[in-house]
Amino acid sequence: MKKILFFSVLFISTHLSFSQKANNNLIAVAGKGGIYVSLGRQPISKKAGGKGIRSVKVERKVNDEDFKGLTEMDVPTSRKELTERFRKYDALLPVPSNLDDNTLGKIWEKWEKYQVIDSLKRYITNPSLRMAFGLLYLDEKVQNGNTYSYRISFTGEGLSRSEPYISIPVSLPKRPAVAGLKYLHNISEENKIQVLLSVGKGDKPFFLKAYRQEGLKGNFVPVNVSYVTYLRKGEPTIMLIDEFVKPLTAYRYTIKPFDYLAMRGH
């Protein structure tokens, strides 16, 4: 039995500029909930004894004002604190990290043993874990229309005087870079619909959320779909796969793409 498909795409802009350069490689970028500031490659441990770096001081400049202190960053002191921090930050991002308590426990054991970030291997690329370890700071108290710069400096005994790291100015985007989605065609089967979308110029989506209207009436509701990205005639293309459909039923979809910091257009 053939299904009828009506498809509408909501063009959502994305903002993924975490590769932009900054003074001394300090990077700040807007994401869901505020501005994310990269704070270096190595966490600062409260257990560090003797002389050396003990914490990272974060300051912020709003428009033409002077820099003012925000916080001091360091790593958690226990497995429990690591888990609490991680869960808090992970809730902000659109892609589930799938790190269970057992995995977080192993990560903590590695950190306790070696006290170096390299021991955490691939896990430390996870934004939520980077925030938990004090390598990424989220400034939630930001407003549209303002420009923000961030300065970090290291504190500790016996440190030689060094210039602080200062980011380039950053603002919440009025209109993030858009990767337009264009409907190509669909393939309807007994219990599955496949929708092909071409991806236009701009930042490519890191994660998609799909909303579906059943029977061409009622509200659009979240639907669990899978998708793959590939090149079709040299152009990036997304195939959306919905395996939870009914025969002889019309569907309409809205697709919202996100960057890896949960940023999307409006």
N, C-alpha and C positions, 0 to 999 in steps of 0.2 A: 504494500500500500504506500502510496506516495504522500509525502508530507509537503505542505505549502510553507515556504519560508519568506518572511518579510524581514529585511535587515536594515537597521539604521545605525550609523556610527557617530558617536559623539566625539568630536575632535578635541582631544585633551592634550595640552602642552606639557612637556617634560622639561626638567631643569637638572642637568647632570654635568657640572663643570668642575668636578673635583680634581681635574688635571691642570687647572689654571695655575700659573706661576705667581709666587709672592716673594716679598723680601725674605731672604734667608730660608726660603722653602716653607714658611709658615702659611698654611692654607686655611681659608675660611669659605664656606659655601652654605647657601640657604637650603633648608630641607623642611620636612614636616615638623612643625612645632618650634622652629627657630633657626638659628645659625649654628652650624657645626664647625668647630675649630680643631684642626689637627695639632697635636702637642708634641710630636717627636716620635722616635722609634723605640725608646726604652722606658718602661714604667719606672716610677720612683717609689722605692720600697720604704715603708715606715721602719722596717727592721734593719735598714742599712746602718752599720755601726761605724764609729770613728768619723773621719773626715770624708767629705764628698757631697754630692747632690742629695738633698733630703726632701725637696718638694719643688713644684712648679707653680709659680704665681701667674695668674691670668688677670690681665687688665683690659678694659674696653674704652674706646673713644667713640662718642656719639657726635656725628657731624663735626663741628669745629671746637667742641669742648676738649678739655684736658682728659688724659687717661685716668680712669678710676678703677680701683681694685674690684674684682668679681669673686675670685675664689682661689684656693690652692689645691692642686690635684695630687693624688697619690694612689697607690694600689690598695685594694681591700686587705684587711688583716686576718681574715678567716675565710674558710670555704662558704660559710653561711652568708657573710657579707658579699662575697663574689656573686653568689646565686641571687641574692636580693637585688643587687645592682643590675645584674644581667637581665633579670625578668622585667624590671622597671623599664629599661631602655629598649628591650626587644619588643615591648608592646607598642612602641612608637613606629616601628617599621612594617612595611606591608608584606614582606616575605618571612614566613616562619623560619627560625634558625634551626629548629629540630635538634637542639642541644639539650638532652635530658639531664637530670641531676647526676647520673652516673658519669656522663661525659664531662660535666662541669667539675666533678670531683677529681677526675683524672687530670684535667687542665690545672686545677689548683695544686695537685701533688707535684706536677712538673715544675710549676712556678716555685713552690716551696723548696724544691730540691736544687734547682739551677739558678733561679733569680735572674734569668735572662729571657728576653722575648722570643729568641730563636727556638727555645725549647717548646714553645706552643705551636710551632709549625703553621699549618694552613689555617688553624682556627683564628689566629690573630687578625686575619683579613676581615673577619666578621665585625661590622660596625658596632653592634651591641656589646660584643666582648671588648672591643677597643675602648668604648666608653666606660665599661666596668673596670678596666685596668688603668683608667686615667690617661689614655692616649688620644682620646677624642672628647672634646667638651661641647655640650649643647647649651647654647645661650637661648633660653626660652623667652626672655623679656626683651623682645624686639618688636618694632612697629613699622608698618608700611610708611614710606616717605623718608625714613632716616637712613643715614649711611654709617656703617660701623667698621672700625678698625680694632684689631686685637694685638696685644703685646704680651709676650710671655718672657719670664726671666726665671733662672734657676737660683734657688737659695740653698745654703749649706755651709758647713765649716771648711775653711781652707780653700775655697774656690778662688781662682784668679778672676779679676774683673773682666767681664765680657759684655758686649752690647746685647740688649734684649732682641728677641725676634719680633718683627712687626708684620702683620698681614697687609695685603692690599685691601682697600675699602670694599665693603660688600653691602648690598641692600636686598631686601626681600623683592623678588622679581615681580614687576607688574604683569609681564607676559613672558613666561619662560619659553625657551626654544621649543618649537613644535616639530614633532615627527608625525605628520599627517597620516591617518589611516584611511585607505580607500577600499571599498567593497569591490571584489573582483567577481566571484561567483560562489555557489555552494553546491555540495554534493549531498543528496538526501538518501538515506538508506532506511531500513525497517525500524531500527532503534538507534540511529545516530545521524547527526548533522555535522558536516564539515564545512567551514566557511573560510574562504581564502581572502586575505587582506594584503594589500601592498602597503609598504611603509615608505613615507615620503622623506624629504630631507629634514635634517634636524637631529636632535638627540634621540637615540633609539630607546624604546621602552625596556626597562629591566624586569618589569612585572606587570601583568594584566589582571584586571578584575572585570568579570562579566556580569551583566544584569540582564534578566530575561523577562519578557512579558508573554504570557501564555494565552492563546486564543484571541490575541489582539485586544485584550481588555484587562482592566485592573492595573496594579502597580508593577513596576519593574522590580524584581527581587534578585538578590545575589544567587548565582548558580555556579556550581563546581564544574569547571571545564578544564581540559588540558589543551596545550598548544605547542607548536614547534615553529621555529624560525629557520628559514633556508633561503637560498638564492633561486629565483625563478626568472629566467632570461636575464641574468645578471643583476636583478633587482631584489632587495630584501623583501621577503614575503612571510606572512604569518598564517599558519593554518590553525584555526580554532576548532576544537573537537568537543561536541556536546553529546554525551552518550546517555543522557537522562531525558529522553523525549518520548512523546506518544504518537502513534500513527494518526493520520488525518487531523493533525493539529497545527495551526499556524503559530509561528513564534517571531518575536521581534527582539533584537539584542541591542544593548548599549555597552560599549567597551571603553574602559578607562585605563590608559597606560600610566605607569609610575616609574620614577627613577629609583635608585637603590636607597635613597634617603626619604622615600615616600612622597616626593614632590610631584604634584600634578597641576594642570591648569584648572581654570574655573569656567 
